[in-house]
Amino acid sequence: MGLNQALDISVSGIEAERRTMELISSNLANINTTRSIYGGPYRRKMPVLSEVPMSSFADELARAEDKLAVTGGGVEVVDVVEDMTPFQTVYNPGHPDANAMGYVDMPNVNMSNEMVDMIYTSKVYEANITAFNATKKMMTDTLQLP
């Protein structure tokens, strides 16, 4: 694996965590949304991350012989799914979306869980930035003439 591929892997991690952070932000922004465009309360959204497999040895050898760019490795967001946990019901008879008994279905977004996810995601993002910078330093150190 070359240094360019190492940079690409770090960038894929950074992009995946950025997308995850966007979903967390959306969840927090809609924590009190009781009526979405689909009708009913907002549902928490979660990313599905998947590994982008690295090439096999035979593929790497063929690429090296033909001087082709090496691809593969990293992570990507393959889907965004809705959390199907039940909605929270809150007694609020004055709310416009209250049912006949005065209960309102609230989104299944939990502030504590979202904050924990946000901290974890920011730490993984920072780790990918650190790996990117370390790889970049290796590249510049390699180019230094004695």
C-alpha positions in Angstrom: 0.0 0.0 0.0 1.4 3.4 -1.0 1.2 6.6 0.8 -1.4 8.0 -1.6 -3.7 5.1 -0.8 -3.2 5.7 2.9 -4.3 9.3 2.3 -7.3 8.1 0.4 -8.3 5.8 3.3 -8.0 8.6 5.8 -10.1 10.9 3.6 -12.8 8.2 3.2 -13.0 8.0 7.0 -13.2 11.7 7.3 -16.0 11.9 4.8 -17.9 9.1 6.5 -17.7 10.7 9.9 -18.7 14.1 8.4 -21.9 12.4 7.0 -22.5 10.7 10.4 -22.1 14.1 12.1 -24.7 15.6 9.7 -27.2 12.9 10.7 -26.6 13.5 14.4 -27.2 17.2 13.8 -30.4 16.5 11.9 -31.6 14.2 14.8 -30.9 16.9 17.3 -32.5 19.6 15.2 -35.7 17.5 15.0 -35.9 16.4 18.6 -39.3 18.1 19.1 -40.7 17.6 15.5 -44.1 15.9 16.0 -45.2 16.3 12.4 -42.9 15.4 9.5 -43.5 15.4 5.8 -44.4 11.7 6.0 -46.9 12.4 8.7 -46.2 11.5 12.3 -43.1 12.3 14.4 -39.6 12.5 13.1 -37.7 9.2 13.2 -34.0 9.1 14.3 -31.7 8.5 11.3 -28.5 6.4 11.5 -25.8 5.8 9.0 -24.8 2.3 7.8 -21.0 2.2 7.4 -19.3 -0.4 5.3 -15.7 -1.3 4.6 -14.3 -0.6 1.1 -12.2 -3.8 0.7 -8.6 -3.5 -0.4 -7.5 -5.2 -3.5 -6.2 -8.7 -3.5 -2.5 -9.4 -3.9 -3.0 -10.5 -7.5 -4.8 -7.2 -8.3 -2.1 -5.2 -6.6 0.6 -7.1 -8.6 -1.2 -6.5 -11.9 -1.6 -2.8 -11.1 2.1 -2.5 -10.2 3.1 -4.2 -13.5 0.9 -1.8 -15.5 1.6 1.2 -13.3 -2.1 1.7 -12.6 -3.4 3.7 -9.7 -4.2 1.6 -6.6 -7.7 1.8 -5.4 -9.7 0.3 -2.6 -9.6 0.5 1.2 -11.4 2.8 3.5 -15.0 3.2 4.6 -18.2 4.6 3.1 -21.8 5.3 4.1 -23.8 2.8 2.1 -27.2 3.7 3.5 -29.1 5.8 6.0 -31.7 3.9 8.0 -34.5 5.0 10.4 -34.4 3.9 13.9 -37.6 1.8 14.4 -37.8 2.1 18.2 -41.2 3.2 19.4 -42.0 6.8 19.8 -42.2 8.4 23.2 -45.7 9.4 24.3 -46.1 12.6 26.3 -49.3 13.9 27.9 -49.9 17.3 26.5 -53.6 17.9 25.7 -53.0 21.4 24.4 -50.6 20.3 21.7 -52.1 20.4 18.1 -50.9 16.8 17.4 -52.4 15.4 20.6 -54.7 12.4 20.2 -58.2 12.2 21.8 -56.7 11.2 25.1 -54.3 14.1 25.1 -51.1 12.2 24.4 -48.6 13.3 21.7 -46.2 11.0 20.0 -42.7 12.5 20.2 -39.6 11.6 18.1 -37.5 8.6 19.2 -34.5 10.9 19.5 -32.7 10.8 22.9 -30.5 13.8 23.6 -28.0 11.8 25.7 -27.5 9.1 23.1 -27.0 11.7 20.4 -24.4 13.6 22.4 -22.5 10.4 23.1 -22.6 9.5 19.4 -21.4 13.1 18.6 -18.4 12.8 20.9 -17.5 9.4 19.6 -17.9 10.6 16.0 -15.7 13.7 16.6 -13.0 11.5 18.2 -13.0 9.2 15.2 -12.9 12.2 12.9 -9.9 13.6 14.8 -8.2 10.2 14.6 -8.6 10.2 10.8 -7.2 13.8 10.6 -4.2 12.7 12.7 -3.6 9.7 10.4 -3.9 11.9 7.4 -1.4 14.5 8.8 1.1 11.7 9.8 0.9 10.3 6.3 1.4 13.7 4.8 4.4 14.2 7.0 5.9 10.9 5.9 5.4 12.0 2.3 7.2 15.3 2.8 10.0 13.7 4.8 10.5 11.2 2.0 10.9 14.1 -0.5 13.5 15.9 1.6 16.9 15.8 0.1 19.9 15.1 2.4 
